[in-house]
Amino acid sequence: MRALQTYDYAIVRVVPRVERGEFVNAGIILSCDIARILRACVELDEKALLALDAHVDLGSVKASLAAIPAICAGGAEAGAIGRLTPRERFHWLVAPRSTMVQTSPVHTGQCVDPEAALEHLMKTMVRRRR
């Protein structure tokens, strides 16, 4: 039996009009130091976002969201931030912002498999039931 591992996660939110405070959950950032994992999964529900603001710049939102998994992966493709340690990149990603792409407060959980935990969080926090 594999031991439980502690992980931290934050929900990625798109806030099309910051002054209104309405948002659509669009992804999860998960960090597990024991497993040496920093991963993000992003899935934008464009229809839900357009329901909040029909004039939102989808191209800008998609570009901002695409940067998150790249920063998690690190390396030259992520620019200067990509040279930080995974934990430093996690903290940079989840720092409070007043922009269209924000994160929730950081939450902690335990799991046996961080990849399965990421999928579970996507299913329960991001994907809408159809």
Residue pairs with C-beta under 8 A, 6 or more apart in sequence:
2 112
2 113
3 112
4 110
4 111
4 112
5 32
5 34
5 35
5 110
5 111
5 112
5 114
6 32
6 33
6 34
6 108
6 109
6 110
7 30
7 31
7 32
7 35
7 37
7 108
7 109
7 110
7 111
7 114
7 117
8 30
8 31
8 32
8 90
8 106
8 107
8 108
9 28
9 29
9 30
9 31
9 106
9 107
9 108
9 109
9 117
9 118
9 121
10 28
10 29
10 93
10 94
10 103
10 104
10 105
10 106
10 107
11 25
11 27
11 28
11 103
11 104
11 121
11 125
11 126
12 25
12 26
12 27
12 28
12 29
12 40
12 42
12 65
12 68
12 101
12 102
12 103
13 23
13 24
13 25
13 26
13 101
13 102
13 103
13 104
14 23
14 24
14 26
14 44
14 49
14 61
14 65
14 100
14 101
15 21
15 22
15 23
15 99
15 100
15 101
15 102
16 22
16 23
16 24
16 49
16 52
16 53
16 56
16 61
16 100
17 52
17 53
18 98
18 99
18 100
20 52
22 52
23 52
23 102
24 44
24 45
24 48
24 49
24 52
25 125
25 126
26 42
26 43
26 44
26 45
26 49
26 65
26 101
26 126
27 40
27 41
27 42
27 43
27 44
27 65
27 68
27 122
27 126
28 40
28 41
28 118
28 121
28 122
28 125
28 126
29 38
29 39
29 40
29 68
29 72
29 90
29 93
29 94
29 103
30 37
30 38
30 39
30 40
30 114
30 117
30 118
30 121
31 37
31 38
31 86
31 87
31 90
32 111
32 114
32 117
33 86
33 87
35 114
36 86
37 86
37 114
37 115
38 72
38 74
38 86
38 87
38 89
38 90
39 69
39 72
39 114
39 115
39 118
40 68
40 69
40 71
40 72
40 93
41 69
41 118
41 119
41 122
41 126
42 65
42 66
42 68
42 69
43 122
43 126
43 127
44 61
44 62
44 65
45 128
46 58
48 128
49 56
49 58
49 61
50 56
50 58
56 100
60 100
61 100
61 101
64 99
64 100
64 101
65 101
67 78
68 93
68 101
70 77
70 78
70 82
71 78
71 81
71 82
71 89
71 92
71 93
72 86
72 89
72 90
72 93
73 82
74 82
74 83
74 84
74 86
74 89
75 82
76 82
78 89
81 89
81 92
82 89
84 92
93 103
94 103
94 106
96 102
97 103
109 117
111 117
